[in-house]
Amino acid sequence: MNYRYNGDDKDKDIYDPDGAKNKFGAGSVLKWIIYSVCIFIAASVIFRLITTGPPGELKNYIIKSESVAGAYAKSGNDLIIYKIDVRSSFALGDALFIDNVYYIEAAENLQLTLRLKTSRFPDLKGETPFRPLLTLGLDDEREVIRPSVCYPTGKPENKYRYFSYSFDGVKINYAKSILELFIFLENEENFPDEEYAAAKFMIFNINMPKSKVPAKNFDLG
C-alpha cells in the first residue's frame, strides 16, 4: 500500500498500488443495503414466529387419553408419533390456522391444534365455539369422526385463541387414506352438512409429508 503524507494527518490520503485513491464505492453501498434488507426480513420472521406461535403449554403437547396411555404403556415408553406437515394450513385468509398435527398410529389417535385470529371472528365468545368434523376417506368409503376431547387455550380478548382436538378411532392407510377436517361454527343449524362448513383443511393424503417424533419429546407418563 502506497502513502502520500505531508506531515498533517488531515491531509493523509491512502492509495492502492496503482496509485488510484480508494473510495467508498457504489458496490459497498449495495452490499450494505442487501445486508440490511436480509437482517430486516430475518427479524420480521422471528418476530412473527414469536407473536403468532402457540403458547408454551402447547409446545409438544399431546392430549392424554385411555387409547394413548394404553399404547404408550404397551410400547414400553417408546411410542412412535408422526408429525404431519399440513401444506395448506391456512383458511379464510389468516383467520384459521392448523398446527401441531400428530398421529399416534398404535393408539389410532390423531391430534391437532386450530388457531383462531379473534379479530376475524369478533362474535365467537364461547369457550369452544367450533364443531369440527374429521372425515377419513378410503377408496369409495368415508368415515365421519368427531373429536373426543377439546382443550381450549386463550381468552376472547386475546389476539389468538387455540383449540387442541383429539380424535380417536383414526386408522390411516398411508397409501390410500384422505383425511379432511371441516370446521363448523357452534350455532350452524346445518351441521354436519359439509357444504355449510366455515372452513376445510386437507390433513393427510399420500403426498402429505410426515416425520417421526420421539415420544420423549412429550409428557405421556
ChimeraX commands (.cxc) that place a marker at each C-alpha (Angstrom):
marker #1 position 0.00,0.00,0.00 radius 0.5
marker #1 position 1.46,3.39,-1.00 radius 0.5
marker #1 position 1.06,6.52,1.14 radius 0.5
marker #1 position 1.40,10.21,0.50 radius 0.5
marker #1 position 1.89,12.17,3.70 radius 0.5
marker #1 position 2.81,15.86,4.05 radius 0.5
marker #1 position 3.02,15.94,7.85 radius 0.5
marker #1 position -0.61,16.80,8.52 radius 0.5
marker #1 position -2.94,13.93,9.49 radius 0.5
marker #1 position -5.94,15.53,7.87 radius 0.5
marker #1 position -4.12,15.59,4.53 radius 0.5
marker #1 position -3.08,11.93,4.60 radius 0.5
marker #1 position -4.60,10.00,1.67 radius 0.5
marker #1 position -4.48,6.27,1.10 radius 0.5
marker #1 position -3.80,4.96,-2.38 radius 0.5
marker #1 position -3.86,1.47,-3.85 radius 0.5
marker #1 position -0.73,0.03,-5.53 radius 0.5
marker #1 position -1.77,1.54,-8.87 radius 0.5
marker #1 position -1.99,5.00,-7.40 radius 0.5
marker #1 position -5.78,5.26,-7.53 radius 0.5
marker #1 position -7.47,6.73,-4.47 radius 0.5
marker #1 position -9.72,4.29,-2.57 radius 0.5
marker #1 position -13.33,5.37,-2.25 radius 0.5
marker #1 position -16.47,4.01,-0.63 radius 0.5
marker #1 position -17.99,2.94,-3.93 radius 0.5
marker #1 position -21.47,2.00,-5.13 radius 0.5
marker #1 position -20.68,-1.70,-4.72 radius 0.5
marker #1 position -20.13,-1.30,-0.99 radius 0.5
marker #1 position -23.33,0.71,-0.64 radius 0.5
marker #1 position -25.28,-2.02,-2.47 radius 0.5
marker #1 position -23.81,-4.71,-0.20 radius 0.5
marker #1 position -24.87,-2.82,2.92 radius 0.5
marker #1 position -28.36,-2.35,1.50 radius 0.5
marker #1 position -28.64,-6.09,0.80 radius 0.5
marker #1 position -27.34,-6.94,4.30 radius 0.5
marker #1 position -29.82,-4.52,5.87 radius 0.5
marker #1 position -32.75,-5.98,3.92 radius 0.5
marker #1 position -31.75,-9.54,4.89 radius 0.5
marker #1 position -31.47,-8.56,8.56 radius 0.5
marker #1 position -34.88,-6.85,8.42 radius 0.5
marker #1 position -36.53,-9.88,6.81 radius 0.5
marker #1 position -34.96,-12.26,9.35 radius 0.5
marker #1 position -36.04,-10.03,12.23 radius 0.5
marker #1 position -39.59,-9.84,10.81 radius 0.5
marker #1 position -39.81,-13.64,10.51 radius 0.5
marker #1 position -38.53,-14.15,14.05 radius 0.5
marker #1 position -40.96,-11.54,15.40 radius 0.5
marker #1 position -43.86,-13.19,13.56 radius 0.5
marker #1 position -42.94,-16.62,14.91 radius 0.5
marker #1 position -42.76,-15.24,18.44 radius 0.5
marker #1 position -46.04,-13.33,18.24 radius 0.5
marker #1 position -48.07,-15.95,16.36 radius 0.5
marker #1 position -46.58,-19.13,17.81 radius 0.5
marker #1 position -48.66,-21.21,20.21 radius 0.5
marker #1 position -48.32,-20.69,23.97 radius 0.5
marker #1 position -45.59,-22.58,25.76 radius 0.5
marker #1 position -48.09,-25.00,27.25 radius 0.5
marker #1 position -48.98,-26.24,23.74 radius 0.5
marker #1 position -45.39,-26.91,22.71 radius 0.5
marker #1 position -45.01,-30.65,22.18 radius 0.5
marker #1 position -48.46,-31.09,23.71 radius 0.5
marker #1 position -50.42,-34.32,23.47 radius 0.5
marker #1 position -53.89,-34.68,24.98 radius 0.5
marker #1 position -53.82,-37.77,27.17 radius 0.5
marker #1 position -56.50,-40.42,26.72 radius 0.5
marker #1 position -57.00,-44.08,27.51 radius 0.5
marker #1 position -56.01,-45.09,23.99 radius 0.5
marker #1 position -52.82,-43.01,24.09 radius 0.5
marker #1 position -51.91,-44.16,27.60 radius 0.5
marker #1 position -52.52,-47.80,26.69 radius 0.5
marker #1 position -50.44,-47.59,23.52 radius 0.5
marker #1 position -47.66,-45.80,25.40 radius 0.5
marker #1 position -47.52,-48.46,28.12 radius 0.5
marker #1 position -47.67,-51.31,25.61 radius 0.5
marker #1 position -44.80,-49.80,23.60 radius 0.5
marker #1 position -42.54,-49.79,26.64 radius 0.5
marker #1 position -42.45,-45.98,26.67 radius 0.5
marker #1 position -41.18,-45.97,23.09 radius 0.5
marker #1 position -44.30,-44.85,21.25 radius 0.5
marker #1 position -43.98,-43.82,17.61 radius 0.5
marker #1 position -45.57,-40.45,16.87 radius 0.5
marker #1 position -45.83,-38.97,13.39 radius 0.5
marker #1 position -45.89,-35.23,12.82 radius 0.5
marker #1 position -47.83,-34.36,9.67 radius 0.5
marker #1 position -46.86,-31.17,7.86 radius 0.5
marker #1 position -50.13,-29.79,6.52 radius 0.5
marker #1 position -49.36,-27.96,3.28 radius 0.5
marker #1 position -52.45,-25.73,3.14 radius 0.5
marker #1 position -52.59,-24.85,6.81 radius 0.5
marker #1 position -54.46,-21.52,6.48 radius 0.5
marker #1 position -58.18,-20.98,5.83 radius 0.5
marker #1 position -60.30,-17.85,5.48 radius 0.5
marker #1 position -57.16,-15.83,4.81 radius 0.5
marker #1 position -55.24,-15.84,8.08 radius 0.5
marker #1 position -58.31,-16.31,10.28 radius 0.5
marker #1 position -57.75,-20.01,10.93 radius 0.5
marker #1 position -54.51,-21.95,11.04 radius 0.5
marker #1 position -53.78,-25.65,11.65 radius 0.5
marker #1 position -50.65,-26.66,13.56 radius 0.5
marker #1 position -49.22,-29.47,15.71 radius 0.5
marker #1 position -50.78,-32.31,13.75 radius 0.5
marker #1 position -49.72,-35.57,15.41 radius 0.5
marker #1 position -50.75,-39.11,14.54 radius 0.5
marker #1 position -50.21,-41.84,17.11 radius 0.5
marker #1 position -50.51,-44.95,14.99 radius 0.5
marker #1 position -50.60,-47.54,17.78 radius 0.5
marker #1 position -53.37,-45.62,19.55 radius 0.5
marker #1 position -55.28,-44.84,16.32 radius 0.5
marker #1 position -55.38,-41.28,17.57 radius 0.5
marker #1 position -54.94,-38.00,15.68 radius 0.5
marker #1 position -54.42,-34.66,17.39 radius 0.5
marker #1 position -54.16,-31.13,16.06 radius 0.5
marker #1 position -54.38,-27.51,17.15 radius 0.5
marker #1 position -56.59,-24.91,15.48 radius 0.5
marker #1 position -55.51,-21.27,15.88 radius 0.5
marker #1 position -58.18,-18.59,15.67 radius 0.5
marker #1 position -57.44,-14.94,14.92 radius 0.5
marker #1 position -60.06,-13.37,17.15 radius 0.5
marker #1 position -60.38,-10.12,15.18 radius 0.5
marker #1 position -61.76,-12.12,12.24 radius 0.5
marker #1 position -64.47,-13.69,14.42 radius 0.5
marker #1 position -65.37,-10.97,16.96 radius 0.5
marker #1 position -68.68,-12.65,17.87 radius 0.5
marker #1 position -67.21,-16.01,18.89 radius 0.5
marker #1 position -67.17,-15.70,22.67 radius 0.5
marker #1 position -67.80,-19.29,23.78 radius 0.5
marker #1 position -65.14,-21.48,25.32 radius 0.5
marker #1 position -65.34,-23.92,22.39 radius 0.5
marker #1 position -67.07,-22.03,19.53 radius 0.5
marker #1 position -66.32,-24.61,16.83 radius 0.5
marker #1 position -67.71,-28.03,15.96 radius 0.5
marker #1 position -65.01,-29.80,13.95 radius 0.5
marker #1 position -65.56,-32.96,11.95 radius 0.5
marker #1 position -62.85,-35.22,10.61 radius 0.5
marker #1 position -63.65,-37.32,7.55 radius 0.5
marker #1 position -61.49,-40.34,6.75 radius 0.5
marker #1 position -61.81,-41.48,3.15 radius 0.5
marker #1 position -60.57,-44.85,1.92 radius 0.5
marker #1 position -61.43,-45.79,-1.68 radius 0.5
marker #1 position -65.15,-45.02,-2.02 radius 0.5
marker #1 position -65.95,-45.10,1.68 radius 0.5
marker #1 position -65.86,-42.22,4.11 radius 0.5
marker #1 position -66.00,-42.28,7.88 radius 0.5
marker #1 position -67.02,-39.24,9.94 radius 0.5
marker #1 position -65.14,-38.82,13.22 radius 0.5
marker #1 position -65.95,-36.28,15.89 radius 0.5
marker #1 position -63.39,-35.09,18.45 radius 0.5
marker #1 position -63.33,-36.89,21.75 radius 0.5
marker #1 position -61.61,-34.01,23.57 radius 0.5
marker #1 position -61.21,-30.27,23.01 radius 0.5
marker #1 position -58.63,-28.33,25.01 radius 0.5
marker #1 position -59.09,-24.53,24.58 radius 0.5
marker #1 position -56.33,-22.01,25.33 radius 0.5
marker #1 position -56.61,-18.23,25.42 radius 0.5
marker #1 position -59.38,-15.74,26.10 radius 0.5
marker #1 position -61.78,-13.98,23.70 radius 0.5
marker #1 position -59.90,-10.71,24.23 radius 0.5
marker #1 position -56.57,-12.25,23.20 radius 0.5
marker #1 position -55.23,-11.74,19.67 radius 0.5
marker #1 position -55.24,-15.50,19.13 radius 0.5
marker #1 position -57.12,-18.41,20.66 radius 0.5
marker #1 position -56.10,-22.05,20.33 radius 0.5
marker #1 position -58.21,-25.20,20.29 radius 0.5
marker #1 position -56.46,-28.57,20.56 radius 0.5
marker #1 position -58.53,-31.54,19.43 radius 0.5
marker #1 position -58.07,-35.28,19.94 radius 0.5
marker #1 position -59.74,-37.74,17.54 radius 0.5
marker #1 position -59.95,-41.42,18.44 radius 0.5
marker #1 position -60.51,-44.29,16.01 radius 0.5
marker #1 position -58.42,-42.81,13.17 radius 0.5
marker #1 position -56.94,-45.63,11.07 radius 0.5
marker #1 position -54.76,-44.11,8.37 radius 0.5
marker #1 position -53.72,-46.14,5.36 radius 0.5
marker #1 position -50.64,-44.17,4.27 radius 0.5
marker #1 position -51.04,-45.18,0.63 radius 0.5
marker #1 position -54.79,-44.64,0.24 radius 0.5
marker #1 position -56.36,-42.57,3.01 radius 0.5
marker #1 position -57.58,-39.00,2.58 radius 0.5
marker #1 position -58.15,-37.12,5.81 radius 0.5
marker #1 position -60.12,-33.85,5.73 radius 0.5
marker #1 position -61.12,-31.53,8.56 radius 0.5
marker #1 position -64.31,-29.46,8.40 radius 0.5
marker #1 position -64.81,-26.57,10.83 radius 0.5
marker #1 position -68.37,-25.55,11.66 radius 0.5
marker #1 position -69.44,-22.64,13.81 radius 0.5
marker #1 position -71.11,-23.76,17.00 radius 0.5
marker #1 position -74.52,-22.33,16.06 radius 0.5
marker #1 position -74.56,-23.69,12.50 radius 0.5
marker #1 position -78.03,-25.20,12.05 radius 0.5
marker #1 position -77.00,-27.29,9.04 radius 0.5
marker #1 position -74.30,-29.21,10.91 radius 0.5
marker #1 position -72.91,-31.68,9.81 radius 0.5
marker #1 position -73.63,-30.84,6.14 radius 0.5
marker #1 position -70.15,-30.19,4.74 radius 0.5
marker #1 position -71.45,-27.51,2.35 radius 0.5
marker #1 position -72.08,-25.24,5.33 radius 0.5
marker #1 position -68.67,-25.64,6.95 radius 0.5
marker #1 position -66.87,-22.36,7.68 radius 0.5
marker #1 position -63.52,-23.86,6.66 radius 0.5
marker #1 position -61.98,-27.02,5.27 radius 0.5
marker #1 position -58.44,-28.41,5.65 radius 0.5
marker #1 position -56.70,-31.30,3.95 radius 0.5
marker #1 position -54.98,-33.00,6.88 radius 0.5
marker #1 position -53.49,-36.02,5.14 radius 0.5
marker #1 position -53.13,-37.66,1.75 radius 0.5
marker #1 position -50.40,-39.73,0.10 radius 0.5
marker #1 position -48.43,-36.60,-0.82 radius 0.5
marker #1 position -48.52,-35.05,2.66 radius 0.5
marker #1 position -45.06,-35.19,4.30 radius 0.5
marker #1 position -44.75,-36.76,7.73 radius 0.5
marker #1 position -41.86,-37.38,10.09 radius 0.5
marker #1 position -41.30,-39.39,13.26 radius 0.5
marker #1 position -41.12,-37.53,16.57 radius 0.5
marker #1 position -39.63,-39.24,19.65 radius 0.5
marker #1 position -42.13,-39.95,22.40 radius 0.5
marker #1 position -39.65,-38.48,24.90 radius 0.5
marker #1 position -40.47,-35.05,23.48 radius 0.5
marker #1 position -43.92,-35.31,25.04 radius 0.5
marker #1 position -45.25,-35.70,28.57 radius 0.5
marker #1 position -47.03,-39.03,28.21 radius 0.5
marker #1 position -46.19,-40.63,31.55 radius 0.5
marker link #1:1,2 radius 0.2
marker link #1:2,3 radius 0.2
marker link #1:3,4 radius 0.2
marker link #1:4,5 radius 0.2
marker link #1:5,6 radius 0.2
marker link #1:6,7 radius 0.2
marker link #1:7,8 radius 0.2
marker link #1:8,9 radius 0.2
marker link #1:9,10 radius 0.2
marker link #1:10,11 radius 0.2
marker link #1:11,12 radius 0.2
marker link #1:12,13 radius 0.2
marker link #1:13,14 radius 0.2
marker link #1:14,15 radius 0.2
marker link #1:15,16 radius 0.2
marker link #1:16,17 radius 0.2
marker link #1:17,18 radius 0.2
marker link #1:18,19 radius 0.2
marker link #1:19,20 radius 0.2
marker link #1:20,21 radius 0.2
marker link #1:21,22 radius 0.2
marker link #1:22,23 radius 0.2
marker link #1:23,24 radius 0.2
marker link #1:24,25 radius 0.2
marker link #1:25,26 radius 0.2
marker link #1:26,27 radius 0.2
marker link #1:27,28 radius 0.2
marker link #1:28,29 radius 0.2
marker link #1:29,30 radius 0.2
marker link #1:30,31 radius 0.2
marker link #1:31,32 radius 0.2
marker link #1:32,33 radius 0.2
marker link #1:33,34 radius 0.2
marker link #1:34,35 radius 0.2
marker link #1:35,36 radius 0.2
marker link #1:36,37 radius 0.2
marker link #1:37,38 radius 0.2
marker link #1:38,39 radius 0.2
marker link #1:39,40 radius 0.2
marker link #1:40,41 radius 0.2
marker link #1:41,42 radius 0.2
marker link #1:42,43 radius 0.2
marker link #1:43,44 radius 0.2
marker link #1:44,45 radius 0.2
marker link #1:45,46 radius 0.2
marker link #1:46,47 radius 0.2
marker link #1:47,48 radius 0.2
marker link #1:48,49 radius 0.2
marker link #1:49,50 radius 0.2
marker link #1:50,51 radius 0.2
marker link #1:51,52 radius 0.2
marker link #1:52,53 radius 0.2
marker link #1:53,54 radius 0.2
marker link #1:54,55 radius 0.2
marker link #1:55,56 radius 0.2
marker link #1:56,57 radius 0.2
marker link #1:57,58 radius 0.2
marker link #1:58,59 radius 0.2
marker link #1:59,60 radius 0.2
marker link #1:60,61 radius 0.2
marker link #1:61,62 radius 0.2
marker link #1:62,63 radius 0.2
marker link #1:63,64 radius 0.2
marker link #1:64,65 radius 0.2
marker link #1:65,66 radius 0.2
marker link #1:66,67 radius 0.2
marker link #1:67,68 radius 0.2
marker link #1:68,69 radius 0.2
marker link #1:69,70 radius 0.2
marker link #1:70,71 radius 0.2
marker link #1:71,72 radius 0.2
marker link #1:72,73 radius 0.2
marker link #1:73,74 radius 0.2
marker link #1:74,75 radius 0.2
marker link #1:75,76 radius 0.2
marker link #1:76,77 radius 0.2
marker link #1:77,78 radius 0.2
marker link #1:78,79 radius 0.2
marker link #1:79,80 radius 0.2
marker link #1:80,81 radius 0.2
marker link #1:81,82 radius 0.2
marker link #1:82,83 radius 0.2
marker link #1:83,84 radius 0.2
marker link #1:84,85 radius 0.2
marker link #1:85,86 radius 0.2
marker link #1:86,87 radius 0.2
marker link #1:87,88 radius 0.2
marker link #1:88,89 radius 0.2
marker link #1:89,90 radius 0.2
marker link #1:90,91 radius 0.2
marker link #1:91,92 radius 0.2
marker link #1:92,93 radius 0.2
marker link #1:93,94 radius 0.2
marker link #1:94,95 radius 0.2
marker link #1:95,96 radius 0.2
marker link #1:96,97 radius 0.2
marker link #1:97,98 radius 0.2
marker link #1:98,99 radius 0.2
marker link #1:99,100 radius 0.2
marker link #1:100,101 radius 0.2
marker link #1:101,102 radius 0.2
marker link #1:102,103 radius 0.2
marker link #1:103,104 radius 0.2
marker link #1:104,105 radius 0.2
marker link #1:105,106 radius 0.2
marker link #1:106,107 radius 0.2
marker link #1:107,108 radius 0.2
marker link #1:108,109 radius 0.2
marker link #1:109,110 radius 0.2
marker link #1:110,111 radius 0.2
marker link #1:111,112 radius 0.2
marker link #1:112,113 radius 0.2
marker link #1:113,114 radius 0.2
marker link #1:114,115 radius 0.2
marker link #1:115,116 radius 0.2
marker link #1:116,117 radius 0.2
marker link #1:117,118 radius 0.2
marker link #1:118,119 radius 0.2
marker link #1:119,120 radius 0.2
marker link #1:120,121 radius 0.2
marker link #1:121,122 radius 0.2
marker link #1:122,123 radius 0.2
marker link #1:123,124 radius 0.2
marker link #1:124,125 radius 0.2
marker link #1:125,126 radius 0.2
marker link #1:126,127 radius 0.2
marker link #1:127,128 radius 0.2
marker link #1:128,129 radius 0.2
marker link #1:129,130 radius 0.2
marker link #1:130,131 radius 0.2
marker link #1:131,132 radius 0.2
marker link #1:132,133 radius 0.2
marker link #1:133,134 radius 0.2
marker link #1:134,135 radius 0.2
marker link #1:135,136 radius 0.2
marker link #1:136,137 radius 0.2
marker link #1:137,138 radius 0.2
marker link #1:138,139 radius 0.2
marker link #1:139,140 radius 0.2
marker link #1:140,141 radius 0.2
marker link #1:141,142 radius 0.2
marker link #1:142,143 radius 0.2
marker link #1:143,144 radius 0.2
marker link #1:144,145 radius 0.2
marker link #1:145,146 radius 0.2
marker link #1:146,147 radius 0.2
marker link #1:147,148 radius 0.2
marker link #1:148,149 radius 0.2
marker link #1:149,150 radius 0.2
marker link #1:150,151 radius 0.2
marker link #1:151,152 radius 0.2
marker link #1:152,153 radius 0.2
marker link #1:153,154 radius 0.2
marker link #1:154,155 radius 0.2
marker link #1:155,156 radius 0.2
marker link #1:156,157 radius 0.2
marker link #1:157,158 radius 0.2
marker link #1:158,159 radius 0.2
marker link #1:159,160 radius 0.2
marker link #1:160,161 radius 0.2
marker link #1:161,162 radius 0.2
marker link #1:162,163 radius 0.2
marker link #1:163,164 radius 0.2
marker link #1:164,165 radius 0.2
marker link #1:165,166 radius 0.2
marker link #1:166,167 radius 0.2
marker link #1:167,168 radius 0.2
marker link #1:168,169 radius 0.2
marker link #1:169,170 radius 0.2
marker link #1:170,171 radius 0.2
marker link #1:171,172 radius 0.2
marker link #1:172,173 radius 0.2
marker link #1:173,174 radius 0.2
marker link #1:174,175 radius 0.2
marker link #1:175,176 radius 0.2
marker link #1:176,177 radius 0.2
marker link #1:177,178 radius 0.2
marker link #1:178,179 radius 0.2
marker link #1:179,180 radius 0.2
marker link #1:180,181 radius 0.2
marker link #1:181,182 radius 0.2
marker link #1:182,183 radius 0.2
marker link #1:183,184 radius 0.2
marker link #1:184,185 radius 0.2
marker link #1:185,186 radius 0.2
marker link #1:186,187 radius 0.2
marker link #1:187,188 radius 0.2
marker link #1:188,189 radius 0.2
marker link #1:189,190 radius 0.2
marker link #1:190,191 radius 0.2
marker link #1:191,192 radius 0.2
marker link #1:192,193 radius 0.2
marker link #1:193,194 radius 0.2
marker link #1:194,195 radius 0.2
marker link #1:195,196 radius 0.2
marker link #1:196,197 radius 0.2
marker link #1:197,198 radius 0.2
marker link #1:198,199 radius 0.2
marker link #1:199,200 radius 0.2
marker link #1:200,201 radius 0.2
marker link #1:201,202 radius 0.2
marker link #1:202,203 radius 0.2
marker link #1:203,204 radius 0.2
marker link #1:204,205 radius 0.2
marker link #1:205,206 radius 0.2
marker link #1:206,207 radius 0.2
marker link #1:207,208 radius 0.2
marker link #1:208,209 radius 0.2
marker link #1:209,210 radius 0.2
marker link #1:210,211 radius 0.2
marker link #1:211,212 radius 0.2
marker link #1:212,213 radius 0.2
marker link #1:213,214 radius 0.2
marker link #1:214,215 radius 0.2
marker link #1:215,216 radius 0.2
marker link #1:216,217 radius 0.2
marker link #1:217,218 radius 0.2
marker link #1:218,219 radius 0.2
marker link #1:219,220 radius 0.2
marker link #1:220,221 radius 0.2
view
